[in-house]
Amino acid sequence: MVLTSFCQAIKLDSKNHEAIKNAVQILYDLGRLEEALEIITEHVKQQPNDAIAKHMLASFGGMDVPERADDLYVKQVFDAF
């Protein structure tokens, strides 16, 4: 399972941003919201400038939802392409 691979990657490197965000998205998609929120909340604490993770936390958790996406979020998303 893909989720297992991402979780293994996180165990090997707890700061693997892409593995964390992918695992969180999969957990959310599977309806495992509590697990997803736990992981993304911890990640945001460790990486407060990760705009994508902050956006995911607001989106999934429904707290501190801005009126529009943060400029840094938009930049990080488009820079990834």
PyMOL Python script that loads the backbone (N, CA, C, O; Angstrom):
from pymol import cmd

cmd.read_pdbstr("""\
ATOM      1  N   MET A   1       0.843  -1.182   0.000  1.00  0.00           N
ATOM      2  CA  MET A   1       0.000   0.000   0.000  1.00  0.00           C
ATOM      3  C   MET A   1       0.888   1.246   0.000  1.00  0.00           C
ATOM      4  O   MET A   1       1.943   1.276   0.635  1.00  0.00           O
ATOM      5  N   VAL A   2       0.448   2.245  -0.709  1.00  0.00           N
ATOM      6  CA  VAL A   2       1.210   3.489  -0.825  1.00  0.00           C
ATOM      7  C   VAL A   2       1.358   4.167   0.531  1.00  0.00           C
ATOM      8  O   VAL A   2       2.422   4.699   0.847  1.00  0.00           O
ATOM      9  N   LEU A   3       0.313   4.150   1.322  1.00  0.00           N
ATOM     10  CA  LEU A   3       0.365   4.777   2.641  1.00  0.00           C
ATOM     11  C   LEU A   3       1.486   4.176   3.483  1.00  0.00           C
ATOM     12  O   LEU A   3       2.203   4.898   4.174  1.00  0.00           O
ATOM     13  N   THR A   4       1.632   2.883   3.426  1.00  0.00           N
ATOM     14  CA  THR A   4       2.691   2.194   4.174  1.00  0.00           C
ATOM     15  C   THR A   4       4.064   2.698   3.751  1.00  0.00           C
ATOM     16  O   THR A   4       4.945   2.891   4.589  1.00  0.00           O
ATOM     17  N   SER A   5       4.244   2.907   2.468  1.00  0.00           N
ATOM     18  CA  SER A   5       5.528   3.409   1.958  1.00  0.00           C
ATOM     19  C   SER A   5       5.815   4.811   2.483  1.00  0.00           C
ATOM     20  O   SER A   5       6.939   5.106   2.889  1.00  0.00           O
ATOM     21  N   PHE A   6       4.801   5.675   2.476  1.00  0.00           N
ATOM     22  CA  PHE A   6       5.000   7.030   2.995  1.00  0.00           C
ATOM     23  C   PHE A   6       5.289   7.006   4.487  1.00  0.00           C
ATOM     24  O   PHE A   6       6.135   7.759   4.970  1.00  0.00           O
ATOM     25  N   CYS A   7       4.597   6.149   5.217  1.00  0.00           N
ATOM     26  CA  CYS A   7       4.840   6.039   6.660  1.00  0.00           C
ATOM     27  C   CYS A   7       6.252   5.537   6.942  1.00  0.00           C
ATOM     28  O   CYS A   7       6.896   5.990   7.888  1.00  0.00           O
ATOM     29  N   GLN A   8       6.731   4.612   6.132  1.00  0.00           N
ATOM     30  CA  GLN A   8       8.102   4.124   6.283  1.00  0.00           C
ATOM     31  C   GLN A   8       9.102   5.243   5.991  1.00  0.00           C
ATOM     32  O   GLN A   8      10.101   5.390   6.695  1.00  0.00           O
ATOM     33  N   ALA A   9       8.829   6.024   4.958  1.00  0.00           N
ATOM     34  CA  ALA A   9       9.706   7.148   4.624  1.00  0.00           C
ATOM     35  C   ALA A   9       9.759   8.147   5.773  1.00  0.00           C
ATOM     36  O   ALA A   9      10.820   8.696   6.070  1.00  0.00           O
ATOM     37  N   ILE A  10       8.624   8.385   6.418  1.00  0.00           N
ATOM     38  CA  ILE A  10       8.575   9.309   7.554  1.00  0.00           C
ATOM     39  C   ILE A  10       9.369   8.748   8.730  1.00  0.00           C
ATOM     40  O   ILE A  10      10.051   9.498   9.428  1.00  0.00           O
ATOM     41  N   LYS A  11       9.286   7.437   8.957  1.00  0.00           N
ATOM     42  CA  LYS A  11      10.060   6.822  10.040  1.00  0.00           C
ATOM     43  C   LYS A  11      11.558   6.972   9.791  1.00  0.00           C
ATOM     44  O   LYS A  11      12.334   7.170  10.726  1.00  0.00           O
ATOM     45  N   LEU A  12      11.955   6.875   8.528  1.00  0.00           N
ATOM     46  CA  LEU A  12      13.371   7.006   8.182  1.00  0.00           C
ATOM     47  C   LEU A  12      13.851   8.451   8.234  1.00  0.00           C
ATOM     48  O   LEU A  12      15.009   8.720   8.550  1.00  0.00           O
ATOM     49  N   ASP A  13      12.942   9.380   7.918  1.00  0.00           N
ATOM     50  CA  ASP A  13      13.279  10.811   7.917  1.00  0.00           C
ATOM     51  C   ASP A  13      12.052  11.582   8.357  1.00  0.00           C
ATOM     52  O   ASP A  13      11.175  11.878   7.545  1.00  0.00           O
ATOM     53  N   SER A  14      11.986  11.905   9.630  1.00  0.00           N
ATOM     54  CA  SER A  14      10.800  12.546  10.202  1.00  0.00           C
ATOM     55  C   SER A  14      10.554  13.952   9.654  1.00  0.00           C
ATOM     56  O   SER A  14       9.518  14.552   9.941  1.00  0.00           O
ATOM     57  N   LYS A  15      11.485  14.479   8.876  1.00  0.00           N
ATOM     58  CA  LYS A  15      11.317  15.817   8.290  1.00  0.00           C
ATOM     59  C   LYS A  15      11.065  15.745   6.780  1.00  0.00           C
ATOM     60  O   LYS A  15      11.214  16.742   6.072  1.00  0.00           O
ATOM     61  N   ASN A  16      10.688  14.577   6.301  1.00  0.00           N
ATOM     62  CA  ASN A  16      10.410  14.396   4.877  1.00  0.00           C
ATOM     63  C   ASN A  16       9.047  15.028   4.568  1.00  0.00           C
ATOM     64  O   ASN A  16       8.006  14.379   4.671  1.00  0.00           O
ATOM     65  N   HIS A  17       9.085  16.301   4.188  1.00  0.00           N
ATOM     66  CA  HIS A  17       7.865  17.088   3.994  1.00  0.00           C
ATOM     67  C   HIS A  17       6.901  16.448   2.995  1.00  0.00           C
ATOM     68  O   HIS A  17       5.696  16.395   3.241  1.00  0.00           O
ATOM     69  N   GLU A  18       7.418  15.972   1.893  1.00  0.00           N
ATOM     70  CA  GLU A  18       6.558  15.409   0.857  1.00  0.00           C
ATOM     71  C   GLU A  18       5.883  14.120   1.331  1.00  0.00           C
ATOM     72  O   GLU A  18       4.700  13.908   1.066  1.00  0.00           O
ATOM     73  N   ALA A  19       6.617  13.274   2.018  1.00  0.00           N
ATOM     74  CA  ALA A  19       6.031  12.038   2.540  1.00  0.00           C
ATOM     75  C   ALA A  19       4.949  12.354   3.565  1.00  0.00           C
ATOM     76  O   ALA A  19       3.897  11.714   3.587  1.00  0.00           O
ATOM     77  N   ILE A  20       5.210  13.336   4.405  1.00  0.00           N
ATOM     78  CA  ILE A  20       4.230  13.718   5.429  1.00  0.00           C
ATOM     79  C   ILE A  20       2.949  14.210   4.768  1.00  0.00           C
ATOM     80  O   ILE A  20       1.856  13.755   5.107  1.00  0.00           O
ATOM     81  N   LYS A  21       3.083  15.135   3.831  1.00  0.00           N
ATOM     82  CA  LYS A  21       1.898  15.700   3.196  1.00  0.00           C
ATOM     83  C   LYS A  21       1.139  14.646   2.383  1.00  0.00           C
ATOM     84  O   LYS A  21      -0.091  14.653   2.357  1.00  0.00           O
ATOM     85  N   ASN A  22       1.855  13.755   1.729  1.00  0.00           N
ATOM     86  CA  ASN A  22       1.187  12.695   0.972  1.00  0.00           C
ATOM     87  C   ASN A  22       0.477  11.713   1.901  1.00  0.00           C
ATOM     88  O   ASN A  22      -0.647  11.297   1.621  1.00  0.00           O
ATOM     89  N   ALA A  23       1.119  11.346   2.991  1.00  0.00           N
ATOM     90  CA  ALA A  23       0.493  10.434   3.950  1.00  0.00           C
ATOM     91  C   ALA A  23      -0.760  11.063   4.547  1.00  0.00           C
ATOM     92  O   ALA A  23      -1.789  10.403   4.688  1.00  0.00           O
ATOM     93  N   VAL A  24      -0.665  12.328   4.892  1.00  0.00           N
ATOM     94  CA  VAL A  24      -1.811  13.036   5.465  1.00  0.00           C
ATOM     95  C   VAL A  24      -2.969  13.082   4.461  1.00  0.00           C
ATOM     96  O   VAL A  24      -4.122  12.863   4.833  1.00  0.00           O
ATOM     97  N   GLN A  25      -2.669  13.360   3.214  1.00  0.00           N
ATOM     98  CA  GLN A  25      -3.718  13.410   2.191  1.00  0.00           C
ATOM     99  C   GLN A  25      -4.387  12.044   2.032  1.00  0.00           C
ATOM    100  O   GLN A  25      -5.609  11.962   1.909  1.00  0.00           O
ATOM    101  N   ILE A  26      -3.597  10.985   2.034  1.00  0.00           N
ATOM    102  CA  ILE A  26      -4.157   9.640   1.904  1.00  0.00           C
ATOM    103  C   ILE A  26      -5.020   9.303   3.115  1.00  0.00           C
ATOM    104  O   ILE A  26      -6.117   8.766   2.966  1.00  0.00           O
ATOM    105  N   LEU A  27      -4.531   9.614   4.310  1.00  0.00           N
ATOM    106  CA  LEU A  27      -5.322   9.350   5.520  1.00  0.00           C
ATOM    107  C   LEU A  27      -6.651  10.097   5.458  1.00  0.00           C
ATOM    108  O   LEU A  27      -7.699   9.543   5.792  1.00  0.00           O
ATOM    109  N   TYR A  28      -6.601  11.340   5.036  1.00  0.00           N
ATOM    110  CA  TYR A  28      -7.824  12.137   4.909  1.00  0.00           C
ATOM    111  C   TYR A  28      -8.776  11.491   3.909  1.00  0.00           C
ATOM    112  O   TYR A  28      -9.969  11.350   4.176  1.00  0.00           O
ATOM    113  N   ASP A  29      -8.239  11.101   2.760  1.00  0.00           N
ATOM    114  CA  ASP A  29      -9.058  10.475   1.718  1.00  0.00           C
ATOM    115  C   ASP A  29      -9.690   9.158   2.193  1.00  0.00           C
ATOM    116  O   ASP A  29     -10.777   8.788   1.748  1.00  0.00           O
ATOM    117  N   LEU A  30      -9.002   8.464   3.092  1.00  0.00           N
ATOM    118  CA  LEU A  30      -9.507   7.208   3.642  1.00  0.00           C
ATOM    119  C   LEU A  30     -10.498   7.424   4.793  1.00  0.00           C
ATOM    120  O   LEU A  30     -11.040   6.468   5.347  1.00  0.00           O
ATOM    121  N   GLY A  31     -10.723   8.693   5.140  1.00  0.00           N
ATOM    122  CA  GLY A  31     -11.635   8.993   6.234  1.00  0.00           C
ATOM    123  C   GLY A  31     -11.000   8.890   7.600  1.00  0.00           C
ATOM    124  O   GLY A  31     -11.702   8.863   8.612  1.00  0.00           O
ATOM    125  N   ARG A  32      -9.688   8.833   7.644  1.00  0.00           N
ATOM    126  CA  ARG A  32      -8.955   8.721   8.907  1.00  0.00           C
ATOM    127  C   ARG A  32      -8.481  10.113   9.333  1.00  0.00           C
ATOM    128  O   ARG A  32      -7.288  10.379   9.479  1.00  0.00           O
ATOM    129  N   LEU A  33      -9.477  10.989   9.525  1.00  0.00           N
ATOM    130  CA  LEU A  33      -9.237  12.403   9.769  1.00  0.00           C
ATOM    131  C   LEU A  33      -8.423  12.662  11.028  1.00  0.00           C
ATOM    132  O   LEU A  33      -7.520  13.498  11.027  1.00  0.00           O
ATOM    133  N   GLU A  34      -8.741  11.951  12.095  1.00  0.00           N
ATOM    134  CA  GLU A  34      -8.030  12.175  13.354  1.00  0.00           C
ATOM    135  C   GLU A  34      -6.527  11.922  13.196  1.00  0.00           C
ATOM    136  O   GLU A  34      -5.710  12.701  13.687  1.00  0.00           O
ATOM    137  N   GLU A  35      -6.171  10.841  12.518  1.00  0.00           N
ATOM    138  CA  GLU A  35      -4.759  10.529  12.281  1.00  0.00           C
ATOM    139  C   GLU A  35      -4.109  11.596  11.395  1.00  0.00           C
ATOM    140  O   GLU A  35      -2.992  12.044  11.652  1.00  0.00           O
ATOM    141  N   ALA A  36      -4.830  11.984  10.358  1.00  0.00           N
ATOM    142  CA  ALA A  36      -4.306  13.004   9.440  1.00  0.00           C
ATOM    143  C   ALA A  36      -4.043  14.304  10.188  1.00  0.00           C
ATOM    144  O   ALA A  36      -2.988  14.916  10.026  1.00  0.00           O
ATOM    145  N   LEU A  37      -4.999  14.723  11.003  1.00  0.00           N
ATOM    146  CA  LEU A  37      -4.847  15.979  11.755  1.00  0.00           C
ATOM    147  C   LEU A  37      -3.709  15.909  12.765  1.00  0.00           C
ATOM    148  O   LEU A  37      -2.992  16.889  12.970  1.00  0.00           O
ATOM    149  N   GLU A  38      -3.547  14.765  13.386  1.00  0.00           N
ATOM    150  CA  GLU A  38      -2.460  14.602  14.363  1.00  0.00           C
ATOM    151  C   GLU A  38      -1.101  14.800  13.689  1.00  0.00           C
ATOM    152  O   GLU A  38      -0.239  15.510  14.206  1.00  0.00           O
ATOM    153  N   ILE A  39      -0.923  14.175  12.548  1.00  0.00           N
ATOM    154  CA  ILE A  39       0.359  14.255  11.840  1.00  0.00           C
ATOM    155  C   ILE A  39       0.596  15.656  11.297  1.00  0.00           C
ATOM    156  O   ILE A  39       1.687  16.202  11.460  1.00  0.00           O
ATOM    157  N   ILE A  40      -0.406  16.247  10.655  1.00  0.00           N
ATOM    158  CA  ILE A  40      -0.198  17.560  10.042  1.00  0.00           C
ATOM    159  C   ILE A  40      -0.054  18.642  11.109  1.00  0.00           C
ATOM    160  O   ILE A  40       0.681  19.609  10.909  1.00  0.00           O
ATOM    161  N   THR A  41      -0.739  18.496  12.229  1.00  0.00           N
ATOM    162  CA  THR A  41      -0.593  19.464  13.323  1.00  0.00           C
ATOM    163  C   THR A  41       0.838  19.460  13.849  1.00  0.00           C
ATOM    164  O   THR A  41       1.428  20.518  14.067  1.00  0.00           O
ATOM    165  N   GLU A  42       1.382  18.287  14.050  1.00  0.00           N
ATOM    166  CA  GLU A  42       2.770  18.180  14.522  1.00  0.00           C
ATOM    167  C   GLU A  42       3.738  18.747  13.492  1.00  0.00           C
ATOM    168  O   GLU A  42       4.698  19.434  13.843  1.00  0.00           O
ATOM    169  N   HIS A  43       3.486  18.462  12.241  1.00  0.00           N
ATOM    170  CA  HIS A  43       4.362  18.972  11.176  1.00  0.00           C
ATOM    171  C   HIS A  43       4.350  20.507  11.152  1.00  0.00           C
ATOM    172  O   HIS A  43       5.401  21.134  11.018  1.00  0.00           O
ATOM    173  N   VAL A  44       3.176  21.101  11.282  1.00  0.00           N
ATOM    174  CA  VAL A  44       3.075  22.564  11.272  1.00  0.00           C
ATOM    175  C   VAL A  44       3.801  23.162  12.478  1.00  0.00           C
ATOM    176  O   VAL A  44       4.401  24.231  12.367  1.00  0.00           O
ATOM    177  N   LYS A  45       3.754  22.487  13.621  1.00  0.00           N
ATOM    178  CA  LYS A  45       4.498  22.959  14.792  1.00  0.00           C
ATOM    179  C   LYS A  45       6.001  22.972  14.508  1.00  0.00           C
ATOM    180  O   LYS A  45       6.710  23.896  14.905  1.00  0.00           O
ATOM    181  N   GLN A  46       6.475  21.933  13.814  1.00  0.00           N
ATOM    182  CA  GLN A  46       7.893  21.810  13.506  1.00  0.00           C
ATOM    183  C   GLN A  46       8.316  22.706  12.335  1.00  0.00           C
ATOM    184  O   GLN A  46       9.453  23.174  12.285  1.00  0.00           O
ATOM    185  N   GLN A  47       7.405  22.936  11.408  1.00  0.00           N
ATOM    186  CA  GLN A  47       7.703  23.712  10.188  1.00  0.00           C
ATOM    187  C   GLN A  47       6.637  24.796   9.994  1.00  0.00           C
ATOM    188  O   GLN A  47       5.810  24.685   9.090  1.00  0.00           O
ATOM    189  N   PRO A  48       6.644  25.837  10.826  1.00  0.00           N
ATOM    190  CA  PRO A  48       5.582  26.849  10.763  1.00  0.00           C
ATOM    191  C   PRO A  48       5.554  27.653   9.460  1.00  0.00           C
ATOM    192  O   PRO A  48       4.559  28.321   9.181  1.00  0.00           O
ATOM    193  N   ASN A  49       6.601  27.604   8.673  1.00  0.00           N
ATOM    194  CA  ASN A  49       6.621  28.334   7.397  1.00  0.00           C
ATOM    195  C   ASN A  49       6.175  27.480   6.218  1.00  0.00           C
ATOM    196  O   ASN A  49       6.224  27.933   5.075  1.00  0.00           O
ATOM    197  N   ASP A  50       5.740  26.253   6.481  1.00  0.00           N
ATOM    198  CA  ASP A  50       5.270  25.380   5.416  1.00  0.00           C
ATOM    199  C   ASP A  50       3.817  25.744   5.121  1.00  0.00           C
ATOM    200  O   ASP A  50       2.893  25.239   5.760  1.00  0.00           O
ATOM    201  N   ALA A  51       3.634  26.620   4.151  1.00  0.00           N
ATOM    202  CA  ALA A  51       2.309  27.151   3.843  1.00  0.00           C
ATOM    203  C   ALA A  51       1.353  26.071   3.348  1.00  0.00           C
ATOM    204  O   ALA A  51       0.153  26.138   3.614  1.00  0.00           O
ATOM    205  N   ILE A  52       1.868  25.088   2.638  1.00  0.00           N
ATOM    206  CA  ILE A  52       1.006  24.013   2.142  1.00  0.00           C
ATOM    207  C   ILE A  52       0.468  23.198   3.321  1.00  0.00           C
ATOM    208  O   ILE A  52      -0.719  22.874   3.363  1.00  0.00           O
ATOM    209  N   ALA A  53       1.325  22.873   4.260  1.00  0.00           N
ATOM    210  CA  ALA A  53       0.898  22.121   5.441  1.00  0.00           C
ATOM    211  C   ALA A  53      -0.101  22.936   6.265  1.00  0.00           C
ATOM    212  O   ALA A  53      -1.082  22.384   6.765  1.00  0.00           O
ATOM    213  N   LYS A  54       0.133  24.223   6.410  1.00  0.00           N
ATOM    214  CA  LYS A  54      -0.803  25.080   7.141  1.00  0.00           C
ATOM    215  C   LYS A  54      -2.158  25.118   6.436  1.00  0.00           C
ATOM    216  O   LYS A  54      -3.205  25.111   7.084  1.00  0.00           O
ATOM    217  N   HIS A  55      -2.126  25.158   5.122  1.00  0.00           N
ATOM    218  CA  HIS A  55      -3.362  25.159   4.342  1.00  0.00           C
ATOM    219  C   HIS A  55      -4.105  23.835   4.544  1.00  0.00           C
ATOM    220  O   HIS A  55      -5.324  23.822   4.719  1.00  0.00           O
ATOM    221  N   MET A  56      -3.368  22.729   4.518  1.00  0.00           N
ATOM    222  CA  MET A  56      -3.984  21.419   4.739  1.00  0.00           C
ATOM    223  C   MET A  56      -4.618  21.350   6.129  1.00  0.00           C
ATOM    224  O   MET A  56      -5.728  20.842   6.285  1.00  0.00           O
ATOM    225  N   LEU A  57      -3.916  21.855   7.127  1.00  0.00           N
ATOM    226  CA  LEU A  57      -4.427  21.825   8.496  1.00  0.00           C
ATOM    227  C   LEU A  57      -5.722  22.622   8.595  1.00  0.00           C
ATOM    228  O   LEU A  57      -6.697  22.159   9.187  1.00  0.00           O
ATOM    229  N   ALA A  58      -5.734  23.812   8.019  1.00  0.00           N
ATOM    230  CA  ALA A  58      -6.947  24.638   8.054  1.00  0.00           C
ATOM    231  C   ALA A  58      -8.081  23.959   7.295  1.00  0.00           C
ATOM    232  O   ALA A  58      -9.228  23.956   7.742  1.00  0.00           O
ATOM    233  N   SER A  59      -7.751  23.390   6.152  1.00  0.00           N
ATOM    234  CA  SER A  59      -8.759  22.746   5.316  1.00  0.00           C
ATOM    235  C   SER A  59      -9.341  21.505   5.987  1.00  0.00           C
ATOM    236  O   SER A  59     -10.560  21.342   6.047  1.00  0.00           O
ATOM    237  N   PHE A  60      -8.487  20.648   6.481  1.00  0.00           N
ATOM    238  CA  PHE A  60      -8.941  19.394   7.080  1.00  0.00           C
ATOM    239  C   PHE A  60      -9.554  19.603   8.460  1.00  0.00           C
ATOM    240  O   PHE A  60     -10.521  18.936   8.828  1.00  0.00           O
ATOM    241  N   GLY A  61      -8.978  20.543   9.224  1.00  0.00           N
ATOM    242  CA  GLY A  61      -9.422  20.751  10.598  1.00  0.00           C
ATOM    243  C   GLY A  61     -10.542  21.756  10.744  1.00  0.00           C
ATOM    244  O   GLY A  61     -11.247  21.767  11.753  1.00  0.00           O
ATOM    245  N   GLY A  62     -10.711  22.608   9.731  1.00  0.00           N
ATOM    246  CA  GLY A  62     -11.770  23.604   9.777  1.00  0.00           C
ATOM    247  C   GLY A  62     -11.523  24.729  10.762  1.00  0.00           C
ATOM    248  O   GLY A  62     -12.447  25.465  11.108  1.00  0.00           O
ATOM    249  N   MET A  63     -10.283  24.872  11.218  1.00  0.00           N
ATOM    250  CA  MET A  63      -9.956  25.941  12.162  1.00  0.00           C
ATOM    251  C   MET A  63      -9.011  26.925  11.494  1.00  0.00           C
ATOM    252  O   MET A  63      -8.197  26.545  10.652  1.00  0.00           O
ATOM    253  N   ASP A  64      -9.124  28.179  11.871  1.00  0.00           N
ATOM    254  CA  ASP A  64      -8.254  29.235  11.337  1.00  0.00           C
ATOM    255  C   ASP A  64      -8.260  29.236   9.807  1.00  0.00           C
ATOM    256  O   ASP A  64      -7.217  29.407   9.177  1.00  0.00           O
ATOM    257  N   VAL A  65      -9.425  29.048   9.227  1.00  0.00           N
ATOM    258  CA  VAL A  65      -9.549  29.025   7.771  1.00  0.00           C
ATOM    259  C   VAL A  65      -9.540  30.465   7.268  1.00  0.00           C
ATOM    260  O   VAL A  65     -10.413  31.255   7.627  1.00  0.00           O
ATOM    261  N   PRO A  66      -8.554  30.809   6.438  1.00  0.00           N
ATOM    262  CA  PRO A  66      -8.509  32.177   5.916  1.00  0.00           C
ATOM    263  C   PRO A  66      -9.575  32.388   4.836  1.00  0.00           C
ATOM    264  O   PRO A  66     -10.116  31.431   4.283  1.00  0.00           O
ATOM    265  N   GLU A  67      -9.861  33.645   4.555  1.00  0.00           N
ATOM    266  CA  GLU A  67     -10.831  33.956   3.497  1.00  0.00           C
ATOM    267  C   GLU A  67     -10.316  33.522   2.132  1.00  0.00           C
ATOM    268  O   GLU A  67     -11.099  33.171   1.249  1.00  0.00           O
ATOM    269  N   ARG A  68      -9.009  33.547   1.964  1.00  0.00           N
ATOM    270  CA  ARG A  68      -8.402  33.130   0.712  1.00  0.00           C
ATOM    271  C   ARG A  68      -7.071  32.471   1.010  1.00  0.00           C
ATOM    272  O   ARG A  68      -6.521  32.621   2.102  1.00  0.00           O
ATOM    273  N   ALA A  69      -6.562  31.747   0.043  1.00  0.00           N
ATOM    274  CA  ALA A  69      -5.284  31.063   0.222  1.00  0.00           C
ATOM    275  C   ALA A  69      -4.172  32.087   0.441  1.00  0.00           C
ATOM    276  O   ALA A  69      -4.132  33.127  -0.216  1.00  0.00           O
ATOM    277  N   ASP A  70      -3.297  31.787   1.344  1.00  0.00           N
ATOM    278  CA  ASP A  70      -2.143  32.618   1.649  1.00  0.00           C
ATOM    279  C   ASP A  70      -1.251  32.737   0.416  1.00  0.00           C
ATOM    280  O   ASP A  70      -1.124  31.784  -0.352  1.00  0.00           O
ATOM    281  N   ASP A  71      -0.637  33.897   0.225  1.00  0.00           N
ATOM    282  CA  ASP A  71       0.248  34.107  -0.925  1.00  0.00           C
ATOM    283  C   ASP A  71       1.389  33.093  -0.960  1.00  0.00           C
ATOM    284  O   ASP A  71       1.758  32.597  -2.025  1.00  0.00           O
ATOM    285  N   LEU A  72       1.941  32.791   0.209  1.00  0.00           N
ATOM    286  CA  LEU A  72       3.039  31.831   0.267  1.00  0.00           C
ATOM    287  C   LEU A  72       2.563  30.439  -0.152  1.00  0.00           C
ATOM    288  O   LEU A  72       3.306  29.698  -0.796  1.00  0.00           O
ATOM    289  N   TYR A  73       1.343  30.087   0.206  1.00  0.00           N
ATOM    290  CA  TYR A  73       0.775  28.802  -0.227  1.00  0.00           C
ATOM    291  C   TYR A  73       0.712  28.741  -1.749  1.00  0.00           C
ATOM    292  O   TYR A  73       1.147  27.763  -2.357  1.00  0.00           O
ATOM    293  N   VAL A  74       0.169  29.789  -2.360  1.00  0.00           N
ATOM    294  CA  VAL A  74       0.051  29.836  -3.819  1.00  0.00           C
ATOM    295  C   VAL A  74       1.434  29.735  -4.460  1.00  0.00           C
ATOM    296  O   VAL A  74       1.616  29.007  -5.436  1.00  0.00           O
ATOM    297  N   LYS A  75       2.404  30.462  -3.913  1.00  0.00           N
ATOM    298  CA  LYS A  75       3.768  30.420  -4.450  1.00  0.00           C
ATOM    299  C   LYS A  75       4.355  29.014  -4.339  1.00  0.00           C
ATOM    300  O   LYS A  75       4.924  28.505  -5.305  1.00  0.00           O
ATOM    301  N   GLN A  76       4.221  28.384  -3.172  1.00  0.00           N
ATOM    302  CA  GLN A  76       4.788  27.053  -2.979  1.00  0.00           C
ATOM    303  C   GLN A  76       4.125  26.026  -3.876  1.00  0.00           C
ATOM    304  O   GLN A  76       4.802  25.142  -4.399  1.00  0.00           O
ATOM    305  N   VAL A  77       2.828  26.121  -4.064  1.00  0.00           N
ATOM    306  CA  VAL A  77       2.127  25.173  -4.924  1.00  0.00           C
ATOM    307  C   VAL A  77       2.598  25.323  -6.364  1.00  0.00           C
ATOM    308  O   VAL A  77       2.904  24.332  -7.027  1.00  0.00           O
ATOM    309  N   PHE A  78       2.658  26.559  -6.849  1.00  0.00           N
ATOM    310  CA  PHE A  78       3.048  26.754  -8.238  1.00  0.00           C
ATOM    311  C   PHE A  78       4.542  26.534  -8.458  1.00  0.00           C
ATOM    312  O   PHE A  78       4.947  26.105  -9.539  1.00  0.00           O
ATOM    313  N   ASP A  79       5.357  26.816  -7.463  1.00  0.00           N
ATOM    314  CA  ASP A  79       6.788  26.536  -7.587  1.00  0.00           C
ATOM    315  C   ASP A  79       7.050  25.033  -7.696  1.00  0.00           C
ATOM    316  O   ASP A  79       8.026  24.605  -8.312  1.00  0.00           O
ATOM    317  N   ALA A  80       6.163  24.237  -7.088  1.00  0.00           N
ATOM    318  CA  ALA A  80       6.327  22.773  -7.145  1.00  0.00           C
ATOM    319  C   ALA A  80       6.108  22.230  -8.539  1.00  0.00           C
ATOM    320  O   ALA A  80       6.557  21.127  -8.852  1.00  0.00           O
ATOM    321  N   PHE A  81       5.424  22.987  -9.380  1.00  0.00           N
ATOM    322  CA  PHE A  81       5.197  22.540 -10.752  1.00  0.00           C
ATOM    323  C   PHE A  81       6.376  22.912 -11.611  1.00  0.00           C
ATOM    324  O   PHE A  81       6.384  22.624 -12.808  1.00  0.00           O
TER     325      PHE A  81
END
""", "prot")
cmd.dss("prot")
cmd.show_as("cartoon", "prot")
cmd.util.cbc("prot")
cmd.orient("prot")
